[in-house]
């Protein structure tokens, strides 16, 4: 049937051209973005799956960082305890030395001087922190929860066993007094009326001696102290109260048991830290593998296959050009009707 009201060939060619142009646009979009799914219309189910995988991957990547932070915390605590163990070993060595009857009391007092300084460092180590988090407790185990996965239940509890070293280390006394000047001397002060040699520190802190302010010219000068004079005093270091005492052979013998108990407590705490660190390292390895595999699966869903898309682009370009040419031909084909009218 010959008609001119409806050009079916032209309509089919136009439809084919529209489809070819749509395919061409899709291929160009995928090649320009590198993504197979650029909007929900491309693959609604695939988009939902890829989004879920993205959440898991990002959560796992953060969990890897969390786990490495947990490892760093455990290493910080273990390093502090390693030094505490060295200190305890040295204190034990001094206690064994002091317990021997071959040393006189003056020798033992010298040993106690070193022990006192080591006790101060033990107290300092007991206050070790990581990013402001206290690592050790004297009264209870320290539980630190490390988020090691993308789900709320993915946690590793890093337990630091309680550690009370006060039986060995003692406790620090009041904070040290800063260097400065004395309060103005009163008439009742025994120093009033005595001879005093002016020091550079007196000058530096703007003190008074002999009833007058001291100057650089007065350094080394001897004066008689008067009421209201203000003199330099050095800082008073913090001391230690309690703990072991190797100043006597009896005290040294008793200290051995206390130090052995402290070493056992340190070893227990280090063991718990080592176990937690080993688990966290395993967590990191597992998460790294999971992230790799999930990223691979997500890529297959979401990313564009450039080989396939360049093939689709070439096909769409040819079809677009061909459909345009055929549309032109279809539009010209109706001209044959005019011959029937001649």
C-alpha positions in Angstrom: 0.0 0.0 0.0 1.3 3.4 -1.0 0.6 6.2 1.5 2.2 9.5 2.3 0.3 10.3 5.6 2.4 7.9 7.6 6.1 7.3 6.7 6.8 4.1 8.6 10.3 3.8 7.3 11.1 7.3 8.4 9.6 6.6 11.9 11.6 3.4 12.2 14.8 5.1 11.2 14.1 8.0 13.6 13.5 5.4 16.4 16.8 3.6 15.5 18.6 7.0 15.5 17.3 7.8 19.0 18.4 4.4 20.3 21.8 4.7 18.7 22.3 8.3 20.1 21.2 7.0 23.6 23.7 4.2 23.4 26.4 6.6 22.2 25.7 9.0 25.1 25.8 6.1 27.6 29.1 4.8 26.3 30.7 8.3 26.3 29.5 8.9 29.9 30.9 5.6 31.1 34.2 6.2 29.4 34.5 9.7 30.7 33.7 8.8 34.3 35.2 5.3 34.4 32.0 4.1 36.1 29.5 1.6 34.7 26.9 2.9 37.1 26.6 6.6 37.1 23.0 6.8 38.3 20.3 4.5 39.6 18.8 4.0 36.1 22.0 2.3 34.9 21.6 -0.5 37.4 19.4 0.0 40.4 20.3 -3.3 42.1 24.0 -2.9 41.3 24.0 0.6 42.8 22.5 -0.6 46.0 25.0 -3.5 46.3 28.0 -1.2 45.4 26.9 1.4 48.0 26.7 -1.2 50.7 30.1 -2.5 49.8 31.5 1.0 49.8 30.3 1.4 53.4 31.9 -1.8 54.4 35.2 -0.9 52.7 35.4 2.5 54.2 34.5 1.1 57.7 37.2 -1.6 57.3 39.8 0.9 56.2 39.1 3.0 59.3 39.2 -0.2 61.4 42.6 -0.9 60.1 43.8 2.5 61.3 42.1 1.9 64.6 43.8 -1.5 65.0 47.2 0.0 64.1 46.6 2.7 66.8 45.7 -0.1 69.2 49.0 -1.8 68.3 50.9 1.5 68.9 49.2 1.8 72.3 50.2 -1.7 73.3 53.7 -1.1 72.1 53.8 2.2 74.2 52.7 0.3 77.3 55.0 -2.6 76.7 58.0 -0.2 76.2 57.2 1.5 79.5 56.9 -1.9 81.3 60.2 -3.0 79.7 61.9 -0.1 81.3 60.1 -0.8 84.6 61.4 -4.3 84.4 65.0 -3.0 83.9 64.6 -0.7 86.9 63.3 -3.5 89.1 66.1 -5.8 88.1 68.6 -3.1 89.0 66.8 -2.5 92.4 66.9 -6.2 93.0 70.6 -6.3 92.2 71.2 -3.5 94.8 69.1 -5.3 97.4 71.1 -8.5 97.0 74.3 -6.4 97.3 73.0 -4.6 100.4 71.9 -7.8 102.1 75.5 -9.0 102.2 77.4 -8.5 105.5 80.5 -7.4 103.6 79.2 -3.8 103.3 79.1 -1.1 106.0 76.1 1.1 106.7 77.6 4.0 104.7 77.8 1.8 101.6 74.1 0.8 102.0 73.1 4.4 102.3 74.8 5.1 99.0 72.9 2.1 97.5 69.6 3.5 98.9 70.3 6.9 97.2 70.2 5.1 93.8 67.2 3.1 94.8 65.3 6.3 95.7 65.9 7.8 92.3 64.8 4.6 90.6 61.7 4.6 92.7 60.8 8.1 91.4 61.1 6.8 87.8 58.9 3.8 88.6 56.2 6.2 89.8 56.6 8.2 86.6 56.3 5.1 84.5 53.1 4.1 86.3 51.5 7.3 85.0 52.3 6.6 81.3 49.6 7.7 78.9 48.8 7.3 75.2 47.1 10.2 73.5 45.9 11.3 77.0 44.6 7.8 77.8 45.9 6.4 81.1 47.5 3.0 80.5 47.9 1.5 83.9 45.7 1.2 87.0 46.5 0.1 90.5 43.1 -1.2 91.4 41.5 -2.9 88.3 42.3 -4.1 84.9 42.4 -1.5 82.2 40.0 -2.4 79.3 40.4 -0.5 76.1 37.9 -1.3 73.3 39.4 -1.0 69.8 36.8 -0.8 67.0 38.1 -3.3 64.5 35.3 -3.6 61.9 32.5 -1.8 60.1 29.8 -3.2 62.4 29.1 -2.1 65.9 30.0 -5.6 67.3 33.4 -5.7 65.6 35.5 -4.8 68.7 38.7 -6.2 70.3 39.1 -5.7 74.0 42.7 -4.8 74.8 43.2 -5.7 78.5 46.0 -4.2 80.5 46.2 -6.1 83.8 46.2 -4.1 86.9 49.7 -3.2 88.2 50.4 -1.8 91.7 54.1 -1.1 92.2 53.7 1.1 95.2 55.0 -1.5 97.5 58.4 -1.2 95.7 58.2 2.4 94.3 56.5 4.1 97.2 54.6 7.3 96.5 56.0 10.7 95.6 55.8 13.4 98.3 54.4 16.9 97.7 55.4 18.5 94.4 58.8 20.1 94.2 59.3 23.6 95.4 60.4 26.0 92.7 63.6 28.0 93.2 63.0 31.5 94.6 63.4 33.9 97.5 62.7 33.2 101.2 60.0 35.1 102.9 61.3 38.2 104.6 63.4 37.2 107.6 61.8 37.8 111.0 63.6 39.0 114.1 63.1 35.5 115.5 64.9 33.8 112.6 68.2 32.3 113.7 69.9 33.5 110.5 69.4 37.2 111.5 72.8 38.5 112.8 74.8 35.8 111.1 77.3 36.3 108.3 76.2 35.5 104.7 78.0 35.5 101.4 76.0 37.0 98.6 75.6 34.7 95.5 74.8 35.3 91.9 71.4 33.7 92.4 70.6 36.3 95.1 71.2 39.0 92.5 69.3 37.1 89.7 66.2 36.8 91.9 66.5 40.4 93.2 67.0 39.5 96.8 68.1 41.7 99.7 71.0 41.0 102.2 72.4 43.2 104.9 69.3 45.4 104.7 69.9 46.4 101.1 69.1 45.1 97.6 72.0 43.1 96.2 73.7 44.0 92.9 76.3 42.3 90.7 79.0 44.2 92.5 77.9 42.5 95.8 78.5 38.9 94.5 80.9 37.2 96.9 80.7 39.9 99.5 80.0 38.8 103.1 77.4 40.8 105.0 75.5 40.4 108.3 71.9 39.4 107.7 69.2 41.6 109.0 65.4 41.5 109.6 63.4 41.5 106.3 66.2 40.3 104.2 65.2 37.9 101.3 67.6 35.3 100.2 67.7 32.8 97.4 66.7 29.2 98.1 67.2 26.3 95.6 64.3 24.2 94.4 63.3 21.4 96.6 63.0 18.1 94.6 60.1 15.8 95.1 60.8 12.9 97.4 59.6 9.4 97.9 57.5 8.0 100.8 57.4 4.3 101.4 58.7 1.6 99.1 61.7 -0.6 99.7 64.7 0.4 101.8 68.1 -1.2 101.2 69.8 1.1 103.8 70.0 -1.9 106.1 70.7 -5.5 105.5 67.3 -6.5 107.0 65.5 -4.1 104.8 67.4 -5.3 101.8 66.4 -8.9 102.5 62.8 -8.0 102.8 63.0 -5.9 99.6 63.8 -9.0 97.6 60.4 -10.5 98.0 58.6 -7.2 97.2 60.7 -6.8 94.1 60.0 -10.4 92.9 56.3 -9.8 93.3 56.6 -6.5 91.4 58.5 -8.3 88.6 55.8 -11.0 88.4 53.1 -8.2 88.1 55.0 -6.5 85.3 55.5 -9.8 83.5 51.7 -10.6 83.7 50.8 -7.2 82.4 53.3 -7.5 79.5 51.9 -10.9 78.7 48.4 -9.5 78.4 49.6 -6.7 76.2 51.5 -9.1 74.0 48.5 -11.3 73.5 46.3 -8.3 72.6 48.9 -7.0 70.2 49.1 -10.3 68.4 45.4 -10.4 68.0 45.3 -6.8 66.6 48.0 -7.7 64.1 45.9 -10.7 63.0 42.9 -8.3 62.7 44.9 -6.0 60.5 45.9 -8.8 58.2 42.3 -10.1 57.9 40.8 -6.7 57.3 43.4 -5.9 54.6 42.4 -9.1 52.8 38.7 -8.4 53.2 39.1 -4.8 51.8 41.0 -6.1 48.8 38.4 -8.7 48.0 35.4 -6.4 48.6 37.1 -3.7 46.4 37.5 -6.3 43.7 33.8 -7.3 43.8 32.7 -3.7 44.0 34.8 -2.8 40.9 33.2 -5.6 38.9 29.8 -4.1 39.7 30.5 -0.4 39.5 33.5 0.3 37.3 33.4 0.5 33.5 35.0 -2.2 31.4 36.9 0.0 28.9 37.3 -2.7 26.4 33.6 -3.4 26.3 32.7 0.3 26.4 35.0 1.4 23.6 33.4 -1.4 21.5 30.0 -0.1 22.4 31.0 3.4 21.5 32.2 2.4 18.1 29.0 0.4 17.5 26.9 3.3 18.6 28.7 5.8 16.5 28.3 3.6 13.4 24.6 3.0 14.1 24.0 6.7 14.8 25.5 7.7 11.5 23.7 4.8 9.6 20.3 5.6 11.1 20.7 9.3 10.2 21.5 8.3 6.6 18.6 5.9 6.5 16.3 8.6 7.9 17.3 10.9 5.1 16.7 8.1 2.6 13.3 7.3 4.1 12.2 10.9 3.9 13.2 11.0 0.2 11.5 7.7 -0.6 8.0 9.3 -0.6 9.0 11.5 -3.5 8.3 8.5 -5.8 4.6 9.1 -5.3 4.7 12.2 -7.5 5.4 10.0 -10.6 2.0 8.3 -10.1 0.4 11.7 -10.5 2.0 12.6 -13.8 
